[in-house]
Amino acid sequence: MLRVIAACAIGAALAGGLAFIGTTVATNASSTAEPVNESLYNYGDR
């Protein structure tokens, strides 16, 4: 039973750490992106 509790604790710690790292990487990637100066919709000539 102790092994199951230890495995759950380790899994929760890994999941939390990976979520934090993923959020940090995604935030840094979006903060360095430049805004687009074009229209979002390009329907061509009508």
N, CA, C and O atoms as a Maestro MAE file, in Angstrom:
{
 s_m_m2io_version
 :::
 2.0.0
}

f_m_ct {
 s_m_title
 :::
 protein
 m_atom[184] {
  # First column is atom index #
  i_m_mmod_type
  r_m_x_coord
  r_m_y_coord
  r_m_z_coord
  i_m_residue_number
  s_m_chain_name
  s_m_pdb_residue_name
  s_m_pdb_atom_name
  i_m_atomic_number
  :::
  1 25 0.825 -1.201 0.000 1 A "MET " " N  " 7
  2 3 0.000 0.000 0.000 1 A "MET " " CA " 6
  3 2 0.863 1.257 0.000 1 A "MET " " C  " 6
  4 15 0.508 2.273 -0.598 1 A "MET " " O  " 8
  5 25 1.994 1.170 0.677 2 A "LEU " " N  " 7
  6 3 2.894 2.315 0.742 2 A "LEU " " CA " 6
  7 2 3.475 2.636 -0.636 2 A "LEU " " C  " 6
  8 15 3.688 3.801 -0.972 2 A "LEU " " O  " 8
  9 25 3.727 1.600 -1.423 3 A "ARG " " N  " 7
  10 3 4.255 1.814 -2.780 3 A "ARG " " CA " 6
  11 2 3.240 2.539 -3.664 3 A "ARG " " C  " 6
  12 15 3.617 3.379 -4.481 3 A "ARG " " O  " 8
  13 25 1.965 2.219 -3.504 4 A "VAL " " N  " 7
  14 3 0.916 2.869 -4.297 4 A "VAL " " CA " 6
  15 2 0.829 4.348 -3.943 4 A "VAL " " C  " 6
  16 15 0.709 5.199 -4.824 4 A "VAL " " O  " 8
  17 25 0.890 4.649 -2.644 5 A "ILE " " N  " 7
  18 3 0.833 6.051 -2.215 5 A "ILE " " CA " 6
  19 2 2.065 6.804 -2.704 5 A "ILE " " C  " 6
  20 15 1.951 7.947 -3.145 5 A "ILE " " O  " 8
  21 25 3.231 6.188 -2.634 6 A "ALA " " N  " 7
  22 3 4.457 6.820 -3.111 6 A "ALA " " CA " 6
  23 2 4.387 7.053 -4.621 6 A "ALA " " C  " 6
  24 15 4.806 8.104 -5.105 6 A "ALA " " O  " 8
  25 25 3.864 6.086 -5.361 7 A "ALA " " N  " 7
  26 3 3.743 6.238 -6.816 7 A "ALA " " CA " 6
  27 2 2.778 7.367 -7.157 7 A "ALA " " C  " 6
  28 15 3.023 8.128 -8.093 7 A "ALA " " O  " 8
  29 25 1.684 7.485 -6.409 8 A "CYS " " N  " 7
  30 3 0.726 8.576 -6.646 8 A "CYS " " CA " 6
  31 2 1.364 9.930 -6.354 8 A "CYS " " C  " 6
  32 15 1.158 10.889 -7.097 8 A "CYS " " O  " 8
  33 25 2.133 10.010 -5.281 9 A "ALA " " N  " 7
  34 3 2.786 11.268 -4.923 9 A "ALA " " CA " 6
  35 2 3.822 11.661 -5.978 9 A "ALA " " C  " 6
  36 15 3.904 12.824 -6.372 9 A "ALA " " O  " 8
  37 25 4.600 10.696 -6.425 10 A "ILE " " N  " 7
  38 3 5.608 10.978 -7.458 10 A "ILE " " CA " 6
  39 2 4.926 11.374 -8.766 10 A "ILE " " C  " 6
  40 15 5.375 12.304 -9.436 10 A "ILE " " O  " 8
  41 25 3.860 10.692 -9.134 11 A "GLY " " N  " 7
  42 3 3.134 11.028 -10.355 11 A "GLY " " CA " 6
  43 2 2.520 12.417 -10.292 11 A "GLY " " C  " 6
  44 15 2.549 13.150 -11.280 11 A "GLY " " O  " 8
  45 25 1.966 12.787 -9.145 12 A "ALA " " N  " 7
  46 3 1.389 14.122 -8.988 12 A "ALA " " CA " 6
  47 2 2.472 15.193 -9.070 12 A "ALA " " C  " 6
  48 15 2.259 16.246 -9.671 12 A "ALA " " O  " 8
  49 25 3.625 14.931 -8.472 13 A "ALA " " N  " 7
  50 3 4.729 15.888 -8.529 13 A "ALA " " CA " 6
  51 2 5.236 16.055 -9.962 13 A "ALA " " C  " 6
  52 15 5.509 17.173 -10.399 13 A "ALA " " O  " 8
  53 25 5.360 14.958 -10.685 14 A "LEU " " N  " 7
  54 3 5.803 15.035 -12.080 14 A "LEU " " CA " 6
  55 2 4.778 15.772 -12.946 14 A "LEU " " C  " 6
  56 15 5.150 16.584 -13.793 14 A "LEU " " O  " 8
  57 25 3.508 15.493 -12.737 15 A "ALA " " N  " 7
  58 3 2.479 16.158 -13.526 15 A "ALA " " CA " 6
  59 2 2.466 17.659 -13.248 15 A "ALA " " C  " 6
  60 15 2.337 18.462 -14.172 15 A "ALA " " O  " 8
  61 25 2.599 18.033 -11.992 16 A "GLY " " N  " 7
  62 3 2.635 19.453 -11.652 16 A "GLY " " CA " 6
  63 2 3.855 20.144 -12.224 16 A "GLY " " C  " 6
  64 15 3.758 21.256 -12.743 16 A "GLY " " O  " 8
  65 25 4.999 19.494 -12.133 17 A "GLY " " N  " 7
  66 3 6.230 20.077 -12.679 17 A "GLY " " CA " 6
  67 2 6.182 20.230 -14.185 17 A "GLY " " C  " 6
  68 15 6.595 21.260 -14.718 17 A "GLY " " O  " 8
  69 25 5.685 19.223 -14.876 18 A "LEU " " N  " 7
  70 3 5.594 19.305 -16.333 18 A "LEU " " CA " 6
  71 2 4.578 20.351 -16.775 18 A "LEU " " C  " 6
  72 15 4.781 21.031 -17.781 18 A "LEU " " O  " 8
  73 25 3.493 20.479 -16.033 19 A "ALA " " N  " 7
  74 3 2.503 21.510 -16.365 19 A "ALA " " CA " 6
  75 2 3.100 22.898 -16.178 19 A "ALA " " C  " 6
  76 15 2.863 23.787 -16.996 19 A "ALA " " O  " 8
  77 25 3.872 23.094 -15.112 20 A "PHE " " N  " 7
  78 3 4.513 24.392 -14.875 20 A "PHE " " CA " 6
  79 2 5.529 24.709 -15.958 20 A "PHE " " C  " 6
  80 15 5.585 25.838 -16.447 20 A "PHE " " O  " 8
  81 25 6.332 23.724 -16.336 21 A "ILE " " N  " 7
  82 3 7.342 23.938 -17.387 21 A "ILE " " CA " 6
  83 2 6.657 24.227 -18.719 21 A "ILE " " C  " 6
  84 15 7.084 25.122 -19.448 21 A "ILE " " O  " 8
  85 25 5.614 23.490 -19.044 22 A "GLY " " N  " 7
  86 3 4.894 23.729 -20.294 22 A "GLY " " CA " 6
  87 2 4.261 25.102 -20.329 22 A "GLY " " C  " 6
  88 15 4.282 25.763 -21.368 22 A "GLY " " O  " 8
  89 25 3.697 25.547 -19.218 23 A "THR " " N  " 7
  90 3 3.098 26.879 -19.157 23 A "THR " " CA " 6
  91 2 4.156 27.956 -19.313 23 A "THR " " C  " 6
  92 15 3.934 28.952 -20.001 23 A "THR " " O  " 8
  93 25 5.295 27.766 -18.683 24 A "THR " " N  " 7
  94 3 6.378 28.743 -18.785 24 A "THR " " CA " 6
  95 2 6.899 28.849 -20.214 24 A "THR " " C  " 6
  96 15 7.121 29.951 -20.716 24 A "THR " " O  " 8
  97 25 7.091 27.721 -20.860 25 A "VAL " " N  " 7
  98 3 7.585 27.717 -22.245 25 A "VAL " " CA " 6
  99 2 6.560 28.362 -23.176 25 A "VAL " " C  " 6
  100 15 6.930 29.139 -24.057 25 A "VAL " " O  " 8
  101 25 5.286 28.050 -22.993 26 A "ALA " " N  " 7
  102 3 4.250 28.623 -23.848 26 A "ALA " " CA " 6
  103 2 4.137 30.128 -23.639 26 A "ALA " " C  " 6
  104 15 3.917 30.866 -24.599 26 A "ALA " " O  " 8
  105 25 4.282 30.594 -22.410 27 A "THR " " N  " 7
  106 3 4.210 32.023 -22.128 27 A "THR " " CA " 6
  107 2 5.393 32.755 -22.746 27 A "THR " " C  " 6
  108 15 5.226 33.829 -23.324 27 A "THR " " O  " 8
  109 25 6.586 32.180 -22.629 28 A "ASN " " N  " 7
  110 3 7.764 32.820 -23.212 28 A "ASN " " CA " 6
  111 2 7.686 32.842 -24.729 28 A "ASN " " C  " 6
  112 15 8.135 33.806 -25.349 28 A "ASN " " O  " 8
  113 25 7.132 31.811 -25.340 29 A "ALA " " N  " 7
  114 3 7.032 31.761 -26.799 29 A "ALA " " CA " 6
  115 2 6.036 32.793 -27.300 29 A "ALA " " C  " 6
  116 15 6.258 33.414 -28.340 29 A "ALA " " O  " 8
  117 25 4.935 32.986 -26.569 30 A "SER " " N  " 7
  118 3 3.931 33.932 -27.035 30 A "SER " " CA " 6
  119 2 4.349 35.370 -26.755 30 A "SER " " C  " 6
  120 15 3.895 36.277 -27.453 30 A "SER " " O  " 8
  121 25 5.196 35.608 -25.761 31 A "SER " " N  " 7
  122 3 5.594 36.978 -25.450 31 A "SER " " CA " 6
  123 2 6.624 37.500 -26.452 31 A "SER " " C  " 6
  124 15 6.756 38.712 -26.624 31 A "SER " " O  " 8
  125 25 7.350 36.603 -27.110 32 A "THR " " N  " 7
  126 3 8.343 37.048 -28.080 32 A "THR " " CA " 6
  127 2 7.758 37.159 -29.482 32 A "THR " " C  " 6
  128 15 8.431 37.634 -30.397 32 A "THR " " O  " 8
  129 25 6.519 36.728 -29.660 33 A "ALA " " N  " 7
  130 3 5.898 36.788 -30.987 33 A "ALA " " CA " 6
  131 2 5.508 38.221 -31.307 33 A "ALA " " C  " 6
  132 15 5.085 38.975 -30.431 33 A "ALA " " O  " 8
  133 25 5.654 38.584 -32.567 34 A "GLU " " N  " 7
  134 3 5.289 39.930 -32.999 34 A "GLU " " CA " 6
  135 2 3.843 39.932 -33.475 34 A "GLU " " C  " 6
  136 15 3.378 38.949 -34.052 34 A "GLU " " O  " 8
  137 25 3.130 41.027 -33.238 35 A "PRO " " N  " 7
  138 3 1.740 41.088 -33.693 35 A "PRO " " CA " 6
  139 2 1.654 41.148 -35.216 35 A "PRO " " C  " 6
  140 15 2.557 41.654 -35.883 35 A "PRO " " O  " 8
  141 25 0.586 40.639 -35.735 36 A "VAL " " N  " 7
  142 3 0.367 40.613 -37.177 36 A "VAL " " CA " 6
  143 2 -0.334 41.900 -37.585 36 A "VAL " " C  " 6
  144 15 -1.321 42.299 -36.967 36 A "VAL " " O  " 8
  145 25 0.174 42.544 -38.618 37 A "ASN " " N  " 7
  146 3 -0.407 43.800 -39.082 37 A "ASN " " CA " 6
  147 2 -1.299 43.608 -40.296 37 A "ASN " " C  " 6
  148 15 -1.599 44.574 -40.997 37 A "ASN " " O  " 8
  149 25 -1.724 42.394 -40.556 38 A "GLU " " N  " 7
  150 3 -2.587 42.096 -41.685 38 A "GLU " " CA " 6
  151 2 -3.961 41.695 -41.168 38 A "GLU " " C  " 6
  152 15 -4.117 41.358 -39.994 38 A "GLU " " O  " 8
  153 25 -4.948 41.732 -42.042 39 A "SER " " N  " 7
  154 3 -6.274 41.332 -41.621 39 A "SER " " CA " 6
  155 2 -6.294 39.826 -41.339 39 A "SER " " C  " 6
  156 15 -5.531 39.058 -41.925 39 A "SER " " O  " 8
  157 25 -7.166 39.436 -40.449 40 A "LEU " " N  " 7
  158 3 -7.228 38.017 -40.080 40 A "LEU " " CA " 6
  159 2 -7.905 37.178 -41.147 40 A "LEU " " C  " 6
  160 15 -7.644 35.981 -41.264 40 A "LEU " " O  " 8
  161 25 -8.763 37.796 -41.915 41 A "TYR " " N  " 7
  162 3 -9.510 37.066 -42.928 41 A "TYR " " CA " 6
  163 2 -9.131 37.589 -44.299 41 A "TYR " " C  " 6
  164 15 -9.226 38.786 -44.570 41 A "TYR " " O  " 8
  165 25 -8.702 36.683 -45.158 42 A "ASN " " N  " 7
  166 3 -8.321 37.054 -46.519 42 A "ASN " " CA " 6
  167 2 -9.230 36.283 -47.467 42 A "ASN " " C  " 6
  168 15 -8.993 35.112 -47.764 42 A "ASN " " O  " 8
  169 25 -10.275 36.960 -47.934 43 A "TYR " " N  " 7
  170 3 -11.234 36.304 -48.801 43 A "TYR " " CA " 6
  171 2 -10.928 36.511 -50.283 43 A "TYR " " C  " 6
  172 15 -11.643 35.993 -51.140 43 A "TYR " " O  " 8
  173 25 -9.888 37.253 -50.586 44 A "GLY " " N  " 7
  174 3 -9.552 37.518 -51.975 44 A "GLY " " CA " 6
  175 2 -10.434 38.596 -52.564 44 A "GLY " " C  " 6
  176 15 -11.122 39.311 -51.835 44 A "GLY " " O  " 8
  177 25 -10.417 38.717 -53.889 45 A "ASP " " N  " 7
  178 3 -11.212 39.733 -54.579 45 A "ASP " " CA " 6
  179 2 -12.615 39.211 -54.823 45 A "ASP " " C  " 6
  180 15 -12.797 38.116 -55.355 45 A "ASP " " O  " 8
  181 25 -13.586 39.984 -54.439 46 A "ARG " " N  " 7
  182 3 -14.977 39.601 -54.697 46 A "ARG " " CA " 6
  183 2 -15.656 40.683 -55.458 46 A "ARG " " C  " 6
  184 15 -16.838 40.563 -55.781 46 A "ARG " " O  " 8
  :::
 }
 m_bond[183] {
  # First column is bond index #
  i_m_from
  i_m_to
  i_m_order
  :::
  1 1 2 1
  2 2 3 1
  3 3 4 2
  4 3 5 1
  5 5 6 1
  6 6 7 1
  7 7 8 2
  8 7 9 1
  9 9 10 1
  10 10 11 1
  11 11 12 2
  12 11 13 1
  13 13 14 1
  14 14 15 1
  15 15 16 2
  16 15 17 1
  17 17 18 1
  18 18 19 1
  19 19 20 2
  20 19 21 1
  21 21 22 1
  22 22 23 1
  23 23 24 2
  24 23 25 1
  25 25 26 1
  26 26 27 1
  27 27 28 2
  28 27 29 1
  29 29 30 1
  30 30 31 1
  31 31 32 2
  32 31 33 1
  33 33 34 1
  34 34 35 1
  35 35 36 2
  36 35 37 1
  37 37 38 1
  38 38 39 1
  39 39 40 2
  40 39 41 1
  41 41 42 1
  42 42 43 1
  43 43 44 2
  44 43 45 1
  45 45 46 1
  46 46 47 1
  47 47 48 2
  48 47 49 1
  49 49 50 1
  50 50 51 1
  51 51 52 2
  52 51 53 1
  53 53 54 1
  54 54 55 1
  55 55 56 2
  56 55 57 1
  57 57 58 1
  58 58 59 1
  59 59 60 2
  60 59 61 1
  61 61 62 1
  62 62 63 1
  63 63 64 2
  64 63 65 1
  65 65 66 1
  66 66 67 1
  67 67 68 2
  68 67 69 1
  69 69 70 1
  70 70 71 1
  71 71 72 2
  72 71 73 1
  73 73 74 1
  74 74 75 1
  75 75 76 2
  76 75 77 1
  77 77 78 1
  78 78 79 1
  79 79 80 2
  80 79 81 1
  81 81 82 1
  82 82 83 1
  83 83 84 2
  84 83 85 1
  85 85 86 1
  86 86 87 1
  87 87 88 2
  88 87 89 1
  89 89 90 1
  90 90 91 1
  91 91 92 2
  92 91 93 1
  93 93 94 1
  94 94 95 1
  95 95 96 2
  96 95 97 1
  97 97 98 1
  98 98 99 1
  99 99 100 2
  100 99 101 1
  101 101 102 1
  102 102 103 1
  103 103 104 2
  104 103 105 1
  105 105 106 1
  106 106 107 1
  107 107 108 2
  108 107 109 1
  109 109 110 1
  110 110 111 1
  111 111 112 2
  112 111 113 1
  113 113 114 1
  114 114 115 1
  115 115 116 2
  116 115 117 1
  117 117 118 1
  118 118 119 1
  119 119 120 2
  120 119 121 1
  121 121 122 1
  122 122 123 1
  123 123 124 2
  124 123 125 1
  125 125 126 1
  126 126 127 1
  127 127 128 2
  128 127 129 1
  129 129 130 1
  130 130 131 1
  131 131 132 2
  132 131 133 1
  133 133 134 1
  134 134 135 1
  135 135 136 2
  136 135 137 1
  137 137 138 1
  138 138 139 1
  139 139 140 2
  140 139 141 1
  141 141 142 1
  142 142 143 1
  143 143 144 2
  144 143 145 1
  145 145 146 1
  146 146 147 1
  147 147 148 2
  148 147 149 1
  149 149 150 1
  150 150 151 1
  151 151 152 2
  152 151 153 1
  153 153 154 1
  154 154 155 1
  155 155 156 2
  156 155 157 1
  157 157 158 1
  158 158 159 1
  159 159 160 2
  160 159 161 1
  161 161 162 1
  162 162 163 1
  163 163 164 2
  164 163 165 1
  165 165 166 1
  166 166 167 1
  167 167 168 2
  168 167 169 1
  169 169 170 1
  170 170 171 1
  171 171 172 2
  172 171 173 1
  173 173 174 1
  174 174 175 1
  175 175 176 2
  176 175 177 1
  177 177 178 1
  178 178 179 1
  179 179 180 2
  180 179 181 1
  181 181 182 1
  182 182 183 1
  183 183 184 2
  :::
 }
}
